[in-house]
Amino acid sequence: MAGGAAVRPSGLSGITLILAGLAMLGPFSINAYLPSFPDMEQTLHTDRVALQQTISVYFAAFAFMSLWHGAISDACGRRTVVLAGLATYALASLGCVFATRVGQLLPLRALQGFSAGAGIVIGRAVVRDLHEGPLARRMMSQVVMMYGLAPAVAPLVGGALQRTFGWRAVFLFLALLAASLFAAVALRLPETLAAQARQPFRFAPLAQGYVRVLGNRAFMTWSLSYAAMFGAFFLYVLSAPVFLMRHLGLGEADFLWLFGPATAGLVAGSALAGKAAARWPVRFTLQVGFALMGAAIACDLAICLAAPAGAGWYVLHLFVFNLGMALAMPTLTIRGLDCVPERRGMGSSVQLFVQTGFNALIAAVLAPLLWGSLLSLALGAAALFLCAGAGVLLAART
């Protein structure tokens, strides 16, 4: 065990499910209410642009606060911060239920963003507090597998609630989800950071901690490699309307063409990572993961050049790429946190901040620049993949 409290092996699955639920809260916060936009436009007397701002303010708050959740948990303990975050999120979601104007939604969505990241940031640190080596990678892969389902499941749940009860039921569901996770954490998740291992939350030590983490070359290389690797897939998510509707000629109800193979790849890769954790060395796991991603990128480029008819050809690579990405994800995360053992919470915060910031860069710059053609999207994904591969090679030698 890497530190913190002792946990019986029989409690592993329960803790893993709790951590997976905490990680899923973020994707649900974004995707669950997307099917409700038309209803919200009418009820709140607003337009799509104003509702889009409720997503932007959530992302901005999420990215900013992701830098602090881990550092606060390094000082106060993991459980306290997670419970506070879930309570805040539940209250903010309940406030959204009673909103009558889009202007009221904006600060409430910001509160959701401030608090939703606590689960995924601290969850990563909890995994590393509890375990090391293959067991840590296996536990992380199980969390990633559940997390990979969230973007596909959230619109289905939100759509069902919307059709039956209306958009307010979606936010009520989010409030109840957070309340359920609060109860699960309170009853089943032990404190994993021992009191003697905590770091003071004072400006000077905190600033020194961030300087050490941000100045740790190996840690930052692992973090940037993860962000670039994920970006090669997320480029297609952010370009989904253009990719699916303009280039592939699909309709508004056909987004499963993208999320179906992508989610299947994430789940299958995470399951493989869990089984391989105790059998494959770290280096071999990364080699297999990046070989799969490289094959997927090569296939995507070849298909874009050959330009066959049929949408299925152009989404085939998403399954294979995400299979390899999910296999590599736990190792990249754990290897990064191993570079800052005394600041795992802060390190997890910086990891998420780097990824979120990189996703924002893709959304604002790369996606609009590259979605002009299928080939340019494939070339952009290939460039990001090559950057990730180069970063892993560099990090492994640092």
N, C-alpha and C positions, 0 to 999 in steps of 0.2 A: 504494500500500500504506500502511496506517495506522500500521504500526510493526512492531517485532520482527524476526524472521528473514525472509529472502527465500524465497519458495516458488514453484516453477515452476508455470505454469498446468496442466501435465499432472498435477500432484499434487492438483488441486482436488477431483476426484471421490473419491479415496481419503480425503482429510482429511474431506470432508463425510460419508462413510459412517462414519468413526470417530466424529465428533461426534454423528451420529444414533444410533449404538449406545450411546454414553455417555448420551444423553438418554433412551433407551428403558429403561435399567437401572432407573430409578425406578418406572415403571408396571409393569414385569415383577415387581418386588419385592412389589407389592401384589396384582396380579390373578392371577398365575400359580398361586398356591397356594390360591386361593379354592375351586376344585372339590375340593380335598383335605380340606376341613374335616370332613366326616363320618368319613372314614378316620382323621384325626388325633384326633378325639374318642375313637374306640374305642382306638386304639393308645396314646395318651398318657393315657387314663383321665381325660378332662377334659370340659368342656362348651363350648358356642358362645360364651358370655360371656367365658370365659377366653381362648379363641382370638381373640376380637375385640380383646382387650387387646394381642395381638401386633401388630395393625395400629396401634392407638393409640400404642404405645410407638415404633413405627417413625416415625410421623408427627411425634411430639414431637421425637425425635432429629434427624430430617431438617430440621424447621423451625429448630431451634436452630443446628445446624451450618451451615445455608445462609447464615447471617450471617457466617461466618468463612472459608469456603473461598476466596472471592474475595480477601479481605484477605491471607490467607496466600499465595495465588498472586501477589499484587502484590509481595510481599516475596521469595518463594523461586523464582518462575518457575512457569509453567503446568504443564509436564510433570511436575515433581517431585511436585506436589500431586495431580495426576490419578493418577499411578502409585501413590502411597501410598494413595490412596482405593481404587483397584481391588484392591490387595493385601489391604487390610483387609477389603473386602467379600467377596473370595473366601474368605478364612479364616473369616469369620463364617458364610458360607453353608455351608461345609464342616462347621463346628461344628453347624449346624442338622441336618445329615444324621444325626448321631450322638446327637441329643437323645433322652432317654427320658422327660422330664417337661416340661410346659408351662413350668414355672418356669425351666428351662434355656434355653428358646427366647427368653424375654423379653430378657435381656441381649444375646443374639446378634442379635436383631432390632433392638435399639437400635444395636449396632455397624453393622449394615447401613444403618440410617437415617443415622447419623453420616457414613458414607462414600459412600453412593449419590449424594448431591447434588453431590459434587465435579465429576462429569462435566458435568451440565447447567449448573451455575453457570459453570464455567471455559470450557465450550464456547462460551457466549455471548460471553465476553470474547475468546476466541481468534478468533471470527469478526470482531469489531471490531478486534482487533490486526492482522489480515491485510488487511482490505479496508474500504472506505468506499463510501457512495453505493449505486448500483444493484447492484454486485457483492456488497456485504455483505447487502443485502436478498434477493438471489437465493440466496445461500448459506444464510442463515437460513431462508428458505422451504423449502429442500430438507431441512434438519434438522427443521423443524416437520412436514413431510409424513411423514417416517419416524416421528417421535415420535407423530403422530396414529394410526398403525397399532398402536402398542404396546398400548393398552387393549383393543382387539378381539382381537389375536393372542394376547396372554398367556394368557387363560383357555383358548383352544383348545390351545395348547402344553401348559399345565399339565394340562388334562383328559386329553389323550392320554398324557402321562407317568403320570398317576395311574391310568388304566385299565390300563396295561401293566405298570408297575413299582411303583406305590404313591407315597405322598407324599414319601418321602425322595428319590426321583429328581428331584422338582421343585427341591429345594434343591441337589442335585448339579448339575443343569442351570444354575442361577444361578451356582454356583461356577465351572463351566467357561466360562460366558459372560463372567464377569469376568476369568478368566484369559486368554481369547482377546482381550478388549479390552486387557488389560495388554500382551500381545505386540504387538498392532497399534499401540498408542501408543508403545511402546518402539522399534518399528522404523520407523514411518511418520509420526508426528506430531512436527514440529520444535518447538523452543522458540520461541514467538512474542513473548515479552516481553524486549526487550533489557536487558542488565544495567544500563545507565545510566538506564533508565526505571523501575526497581524502587523501591518505597517501603519504608522500614524498618518492621519489625514490632516496634515498641516502643509502650508504653502511650500516652505523650503524643501522638506522631504519629498513632497508630491512632485514639485518641479524637477528635483534631482532624479526621481523615479522615471518621469517621462523622458528626461534627457537620456538616461541609461537605456530605456526601452527603444526609443526612437533612434538612438545612436548605435544600437546593437545591429551590426551589419548583417549577421546571419538571420536574426529575427525578421528584419525588414525585408530581406531577400525572399525568405519563405512566404511572408505575408503578401508581397507584391506578386510573387509567382502564383499564389492561390487566386488573387484578384484577377490576374490576366487570364488564367485558366478558366475561371468561372465566366469572365467576360466574353470568351469565345462562344459560349452558349447563350449568355444573357443578351448578346447583341441581337439574336433572333427573337427573343422574347420582346425586347423593346421595339423591334421592327415588325412585330407580328401583324398589325393591320395591313401594312404595305406588303409584307412578304406573302401573306396568305391571300389577301383579297385582290391586290393589284397584280402581283406576279404569278400567283397560282390560280387565280380566278375562282377562289372559294368565297363562301358567303359569311355573313355575320355569325351564324350558328356553327361554323366549321372550325372553331379554334382548337377543337380536340385534335385536329390534324397535327398541331404543333405540340400541345401539352400531353397528348396521349403517348407518343413514342418517347418524348423527353422524360416524362414521369416514370414510364416503364423502365427506361435505362437507369434512372437514378435509384429506383427501388432494387432492380436486379444487381446493380453495381454495389449498392450498400450491403445487400445480402451476401454477395461474394466477398466483400471486404471483411465482413464479420467472420466468415468461415476461414478466410485466408490469414487472418490476424495471427493465429497461433501456429500456422504452418509455413507461411512464406516470410522470408527476411524482408525488412523494410525496403532495401534497395530493389529486390525483385518485384515487390508490390508496385513500386513506382514505375519500374520498367514496363510491367504489363499494362498498367493504367495509361501511361503515355504512349505506348505502342498502339493501344486501342484508339485513343484519341487521334493519333497521327493517321491511322488507317481511315478513320471517319472523315478527317479533313481532306485527305487525298481523294476519297470517294466523292465527297461533295464537290470538289473542284472538277473532277472528271465528269460528273453528271452535268454541272453547269456548262462545261465546254461542249459536251455532246448534245445537250438540250433535248432530251427525250420528252415525249408527251406524257402527261399524267403527273398529278401532284405528289403521289406517293414516292416517286424517285427522289424528290427534293427534301423530304423529311426523314428518309432512311438513316442518314448520318446522325441525326439527333439521338436516336436510341444508342448507337454504338459509342458516340462521343460521351454521352452522359453515363454510360456503363463504365467507361474508363475513368471519367472524372470522379464519379462516386467512389470508385476503388481507391483513387489517390487522395481524396479529400481528407479522410481521417489522419493519414500519415502527414500531410502538409500541415494540418492544424497542430497536431501533437509535436511535430519536430520544431515548429515555431515556438510553441509555449515552453519547450524544453530549453530554449535559449535564454529564457528569463525566469528561472525557477522561483526566484524570490518575489516576483511580481506577476504571477500568473493571471490574476484578475485584471490588472492593468494591461497585460499583454493581450488578453482576450478582447478587451475594449479596443485596443489599437488595431487588432486584426479585423474586427468588424467595421471599424471606422474606415480603414483602408479599402475594404471591399465595397462598403456603401459609397464612399467618395468616388471610387473608380466606376461604379455603376452609374453614378450621377454624371460623370464625365462622358460615359458611353451614351447615356440618354440625351445629353445636351449637344454633344459634338459628333461622336463617331457614328451613331445610328443614322441621324439625318444625312450625314456625309456619304454613308455607304449603302443606304437602302435603295439607291437608284436602279440597281440591277441585281439579279441573283448572283452573278459572278463577283460583283464588288462586295457583296455580303460575305461570300465564301472566302475571298481574299482577305477581308478584314478579320474574319475568324481565324484564318490560317496565321496571320501576322501575330495575333494575340496568343495563339497556341505556341508559336515559336518563341515568343518572349517568355512565356511560362516555362517552357522546356529549358531555355537558356538560364533562367533564374534558378531552377531546381539544381541544375548542374553546378552553378556557382555556389549556391547555398550549401550543397553537400560537401564542397571542398573548403568551406569557411570554418 
